[in-house]
């Protein structure tokens, strides 16, 4: 019984579909240098058009006229070079208009009344005109730069408008600077991931490159929306609040991975250096390969190895938490992990030379650095060298200033 009812309903539906009038208009795409990509005209589909269909066909032709002329003007004025973000924004408005008109035509072919389709065409044109007018009034234009995926953000400033003309100019200037700063942080983080991915590409490990792409897509698109909210539109306070939330989100989701990745790189460099120096110390101490000078100065190898370990500890101790701006520049001197370890090892060697030659002496409790050069000393010289190296590594920032001061005092004494 149920199947019979279903068949009856299907028969009724088929009959009603047969009674539906065929659409009197068909869409024909227009091509040529003076035409918009995707632009179309409506033509008679084979039978006489109703008055509403004639109006709909005329409306489509009229609606396309202005955006077509504007596209030609943009090309004539070379807007892509003079203001790429504005050119892209205007093109996006035209593309959205074409997409909306094409969607309305599809609905017309699926039994949308021609009168309603005619009204929708002018509604779409009205929205286009409004958005174009808002764009023309805006001091800023914010658009993503795309190469398959978003790679950057373009923020254009209108050359024909004074900043003072915008009532929210001061707040927008601050937001403009803040957005560019946030964009720099995101791009720097993504570029760093990309660089690491390029190094690993030889081993066919491309996950870093994919991660960099995801970081750009996720965060740069959010900055585009924030920029449009506060720069193209008057909602500056809301955009600032959104930007603060963006910073907090970026730190919460990315800071741990960035810090751990840097610590791993620094740890590998420090571990290689420490293992090398400690192995050299064992060779000098327990074999006959080296004697004399190297045997007497083997504590320098201990200090050098332990300073590498101290360098790794230094970052963990100094940078317990990372702020948003810190994620772009983890170390102010911008040294790579391997160069940082080498730099600290050399400075530590200089410090040990100061102790060894007696140019400087430190006494803390029973610890006397003057005994480092005394082979008859009863103090644990090796342990003291290890301690000196670790402390030099941990205090790498202060070490630079201290060594520089000692060198300046030494040179100054030569002239006195």
Beta strands, then each sheet from edge to edge (+ up, - down):
strand 1: 25-29
strand 2: 40-44
strand 3: 140-146
strand 4: 150-157
strand 5: 363-364
strand 6: 367-368
sheet 1: 1+ 2-
sheet 2: 3+ 4-
sheet 3: 5+ 6-
end
